[in-house]
Amino acid sequence: MDWIGVEWGAEPRAWAMEGKRAKAEAAIDLTAGEAAPQALLRLVAPWLGDRPVPVIAAGLAGATAAVPLPCPPLAPPFATDAPDPRMRLYLIPGLRQDRPATDLTKGAELRMAGFAALHPDRDGILCLPGPAQTVWAHLSAGEVISLQSFLTPRLLLAVGNAGATPSESFTESLEEGRGRPERLAARLAQIEAAGTLGLMDRAEADDRRAGLWIGAELAAARAWWLGQPVTLAGPAPLTALYEAALNAQGVAPATADPEVLSLAGLVAAHGRIA
């Protein structure tokens, strides 16, 4: 093992790297109240030995380190204090947008960097559904031009549907959410009432909530997908819902393996350490 790459977020993951190749993978569940440095050490501790090893992490840099758009998706990682002397810790800066709407990435920049590294000449839209949020990013000429984040995945978790096989109920509510987003709160209340009265089972209720939330997101993200080549990269069940939602709008998105993008981003970051 030469170095360790970390993708931090709601579901932290790490890879033990030999050059550009991942030799092993690890993941942890975050413990309530556990500080990030201690959780990071717990994640990578099995791979630490006698000599300090470089650890490159995305998603841990603070807001003050974020790079303003437009900019390349990957800024040089910077060295910072490590929670253990057996580590040399480098953090990948996030991306910051001030206009047209304030936004901040907390790890999504890693997959953007991986996509740019693997497809340096490809322009278009990246849609990155994740456990905590979905990020839409416009990449052009090797830079991130603009981005928009949505908390839709977190809302789906809250209603019990983090991504399932698209159903007829999902598709119907998708059109409601996209076409009439101003009625979103009212429709959610009606679904709750129908469930309480026994007129709708839990599975249908979850599908309809998911359709409403993603439909409303598509309405707000219209400028990112209308007439644009879109690539999806996220957890398979959640990505399937976004793919079905975009197909319903006449958009045929490409898909990319999120782990492949993350590893490509980490390899590119490793190459930029001074």
C-alpha positions as semicolon CSV with decimal commas, in nm:
position;residue;x (nm);y (nm);z (nm)
1;M;0,000;0,000;0,000
2;D;0,132;0,342;-0,105
3;W;-0,149;0,570;0,008
4;I;-0,511;0,579;0,124
5;G;-0,801;0,752;-0,051
6;V;-1,114;0,855;0,141
7;E;-1,458;0,963;0,023
8;W;-1,628;1,120;0,324
9;G;-2,000;1,170;0,362
10;A;-2,306;1,008;0,511
11;E;-2,146;0,670;0,429
12;P;-1,764;0,716;0,456
13;R;-1,551;0,484;0,242
14;A;-1,177;0,436;0,200
15;W;-0,946;0,248;-0,035
16;A;-0,594;0,120;0,026
17;M;-0,411;0,218;-0,290
18;E;-0,108;0,074;-0,466
19;G;-0,024;0,336;-0,726
20;K;-0,346;0,380;-0,925
21;R;-0,496;0,048;-0,817
22;A;-0,724;-0,014;-0,518
23;K;-0,607;-0,314;-0,316
24;A;-0,874;-0,306;-0,045
25;E;-1,189;-0,115;0,052
26;A;-1,341;-0,027;0,388
27;A;-1,651;0,155;0,510
28;I;-1,793;0,257;0,847
29;D;-2,120;0,377;0,993
30;L;-2,090;0,710;1,168
31;T;-2,162;0,711;1,541
32;A;-2,376;0,989;1,688
33;G;-2,156;1,251;1,849
34;E;-1,832;1,107;1,710
35;A;-1,594;1,376;1,585
36;A;-1,483;1,347;1,223
37;P;-1,108;1,307;1,301
38;Q;-1,178;1,012;1,531
39;A;-1,415;0,853;1,280
40;L;-1,155;0,898;1,004
41;L;-0,893;0,726;1,219
42;R;-1,134;0,440;1,288
43;L;-1,192;0,404;0,913
44;V;-0,827;0,379;0,809
45;A;-0,663;0,241;1,127
46;P;-0,642;-0,122;1,002
47;W;-0,409;-0,006;0,721
48;L;-0,173;0,212;0,927
49;G;0,174;0,079;0,996
50;D;0,511;0,196;1,120
51;R;0,570;0,470;0,864
52;P;0,341;0,769;0,796
53;V;0,115;0,704;0,499
54;P;-0,052;0,975;0,283
55;V;-0,428;0,989;0,334
56;I;-0,620;1,195;0,076
57;A;-0,979;1,278;0,169
58;A;-1,269;1,444;-0,010
59;G;-1,568;1,580;0,183
60;L;-1,378;1,685;0,497
61;A;-1,246;2,028;0,399
62;G;-1,419;2,321;0,569
63;A;-1,624;2,584;0,389
64;T;-1,339;2,838;0,412
65;A;-1,127;2,614;0,187
66;A;-1,390;2,589;-0,087
67;V;-1,289;2,713;-0,433
68;P;-1,530;2,956;-0,606
69;L;-1,687;2,868;-0,941
70;P;-1,615;2,862;-1,227
71;C;-1,308;2,645;-1,169
72;P;-1,166;2,298;-1,241
73;P;-1,341;2,034;-1,030
74;L;-1,014;1,940;-0,861
75;A;-0,811;2,191;-0,662
76;P;-0,472;2,081;-0,522
77;P;-0,516;1,891;-0,193
78;F;-0,373;2,074;0,106
79;A;-0,195;1,929;0,408
80;T;-0,359;1,955;0,748
81;D;-0,320;1,815;1,099
82;A;-0,383;1,441;1,118
83;P;-0,549;1,262;1,412
84;D;-0,261;1,012;1,424
85;P;0,116;1,047;1,358
86;R;0,098;0,745;1,127
87;M;-0,100;0,958;0,879
88;R;-0,010;1,249;0,652
89;L;-0,354;1,397;0,589
90;Y;-0,444;1,594;0,274
91;L;-0,788;1,740;0,211
92;I;-0,949;1,803;-0,128
93;P;-1,122;2,144;-0,128
94;G;-1,493;2,161;-0,203
95;L;-1,651;2,392;-0,460
96;R;-1,835;2,710;-0,374
97;Q;-2,099;2,891;-0,580
98;D;-2,211;3,243;-0,490
99;R;-2,428;3,316;-0,795
100;P;-2,689;3,253;-0,927
101;A;-2,761;3,070;-0,600
102;T;-2,539;3,000;-0,302
103;D;-2,418;2,642;-0,300
104;L;-2,136;2,429;-0,160
105;T;-2,014;2,077;-0,236
106;K;-1,899;1,846;0,042
107;G;-1,752;1,555;-0,149
108;A;-1,937;1,564;-0,482
109;E;-1,634;1,742;-0,629
110;L;-1,450;1,408;-0,614
111;R;-1,680;1,241;-0,868
112;M;-1,675;1,554;-1,084
113;A;-1,294;1,539;-1,083
114;G;-1,304;1,169;-1,171
115;F;-1,543;1,232;-1,460
116;A;-1,322;1,514;-1,591
117;A;-1,013;1,293;-1,562
118;L;-1,175;1,005;-1,752
119;H;-1,353;1,225;-2,010
120;P;-1,140;1,541;-2,048
121;D;-1,310;1,652;-2,371
122;R;-1,671;1,582;-2,271
123;D;-1,904;1,871;-2,182
124;G;-2,246;1,831;-2,026
125;I;-2,435;1,774;-1,705
126;L;-2,343;1,545;-1,420
127;C;-2,628;1,441;-1,190
128;L;-2,487;1,290;-0,871
129;P;-2,754;1,140;-0,643
130;G;-2,609;1,056;-0,302
131;P;-2,720;0,943;0,041
132;A;-2,760;1,300;0,168
133;Q;-2,817;1,514;-0,139
134;T;-2,819;1,526;-0,518
135;V;-2,585;1,761;-0,703
136;W;-2,634;1,875;-1,061
137;A;-2,317;2,020;-1,216
138;H;-2,249;2,178;-1,555
139;L;-1,901;2,085;-1,682
140;S;-1,752;2,261;-1,982
141;A;-1,395;2,296;-2,110
142;G;-1,260;2,120;-1,803
143;E;-1,434;2,349;-1,554
144;V;-1,743;2,335;-1,335
145;I;-1,950;2,628;-1,459
146;S;-2,243;2,604;-1,220
147;L;-2,409;2,362;-0,981
148;Q;-2,730;2,307;-0,790
149;S;-2,781;2,085;-0,485
150;F;-3,106;1,928;-0,363
151;L;-3,181;1,750;-0,036
152;T;-3,419;1,511;-0,212
153;P;-3,241;1,188;-0,104
154;R;-3,259;1,298;0,258
155;L;-3,632;1,363;0,218
156;L;-3,678;1,021;0,058
157;L;-3,507;0,858;0,355
158;A;-3,737;1,049;0,586
159;V;-4,046;0,902;0,418
160;G;-3,906;0,550;0,400
161;N;-3,823;0,534;0,029
162;A;-3,454;0,581;-0,049
163;G;-3,489;0,437;-0,395
164;A;-3,697;0,147;-0,522
165;T;-3,800;0,007;-0,859
166;P;-4,000;0,278;-1,037
167;S;-4,372;0,196;-1,026
168;E;-4,684;0,333;-1,190
169;S;-4,761;0,525;-0,870
170;F;-4,412;0,678;-0,880
171;T;-4,453;0,784;-1,245
172;E;-4,797;0,940;-1,185
173;S;-4,673;1,141;-0,889
174;L;-4,356;1,236;-1,077
175;E;-4,567;1,423;-1,330
176;E;-4,765;1,587;-1,050
177;G;-4,449;1,702;-0,877
178;R;-4,289;1,831;-1,194
179;G;-4,599;1,995;-1,340
180;R;-4,746;2,141;-1,019
181;P;-4,463;2,181;-0,766
182;E;-4,663;2,450;-0,585
183;R;-4,906;2,175;-0,474
184;L;-4,633;1,955;-0,328
185;A;-4,712;2,015;0,040
186;A;-5,086;1,968;-0,021
187;R;-5,037;1,640;-0,210
188;L;-4,812;1,508;0,068
189;A;-5,086;1,586;0,319
190;Q;-5,342;1,403;0,102
191;I;-5,117;1,096;0,081
192;E;-5,079;1,096;0,458
193;A;-5,456;1,122;0,502
194;A;-5,517;0,838;0,256
195;G;-5,276;0,617;0,449
196;T;-5,440;0,698;0,781
197;L;-5,783;0,613;0,639
198;G;-5,661;0,284;0,497
199;L;-5,713;0,397;0,139
200;M;-5,346;0,361;0,042
201;D;-5,086;0,109;0,157
202;R;-4,737;0,204;0,274
203;A;-4,559;0,094;-0,044
204;E;-4,782;0,305;-0,269
205;A;-4,758;0,602;-0,033
206;D;-4,376;0,584;-0,038
207;D;-4,371;0,556;-0,418
208;R;-4,599;0,857;-0,454
209;R;-4,392;1,066;-0,212
210;A;-4,076;0,974;-0,399
211;G;-4,235;1,073;-0,730
212;L;-4,349;1,407;-0,592
213;W;-4,008;1,493;-0,446
214;I;-3,809;1,397;-0,757
215;G;-4,065;1,559;-0,987
216;A;-4,034;1,886;-0,796
217;E;-3,655;1,859;-0,820
218;L;-3,674;1,813;-1,196
219;A;-3,892;2,122;-1,222
220;A;-3,632;2,325;-1,033
221;A;-3,337;2,169;-1,220
222;R;-3,492;2,210;-1,565
223;A;-3,208;2,430;-1,691
224;W;-2,962;2,150;-1,610
225;W;-3,129;1,868;-1,804
226;L;-3,339;2,027;-2,081
227;G;-3,154;1,984;-2,410
228;Q;-2,834;1,876;-2,234
229;P;-2,640;1,548;-2,232
230;V;-2,680;1,412;-1,878
231;T;-2,470;1,151;-1,700
232;L;-2,598;0,990;-1,378
233;A;-2,364;0,850;-1,114
234;G;-2,497;0,739;-0,777
235;P;-2,625;0,442;-0,574
236;A;-2,804;0,199;-0,804
237;P;-3,158;0,209;-0,653
238;L;-3,164;0,588;-0,625
239;T;-3,009;0,634;-0,969
240;A;-3,280;0,409;-1,115
241;L;-3,547;0,653;-0,995
242;Y;-3,365;0,951;-1,149
243;E;-3,312;0,760;-1,472
244;A;-3,685;0,675;-1,492
245;A;-3,773;1,036;-1,410
246;L;-3,549;1,174;-1,686
247;N;-3,670;0,912;-1,936
248;A;-4,024;1,034;-1,870
249;Q;-3,912;1,380;-1,983
250;G;-3,764;1,245;-2,306
251;V;-3,406;1,255;-2,175
252;A;-3,195;0,940;-2,210
253;P;-2,915;0,986;-1,955
254;A;-2,589;0,797;-1,963
255;T;-2,482;0,625;-1,643
256;A;-2,140;0,596;-1,482
257;D;-2,014;0,381;-1,196
258;P;-1,981;0,616;-0,897
259;E;-1,696;0,414;-0,746
260;V;-1,500;0,434;-1,071
261;L;-1,543;0,812;-1,073
262;S;-1,446;0,842;-0,706
263;L;-1,129;0,637;-0,754
264;A;-1,035;0,833;-1,066
265;G;-1,080;1,155;-0,871
266;L;-0,863;1,030;-0,586
267;V;-0,590;0,916;-0,826
268;A;-0,593;1,258;-0,992
269;A;-0,571;1,423;-0,648
270;H;-0,281;1,200;-0,548
271;G;-0,096;1,318;-0,858
272;R;-0,128;1,677;-0,742
273;I;0,029;1,637;-0,399
274;A;0,353;1,837;-0,389
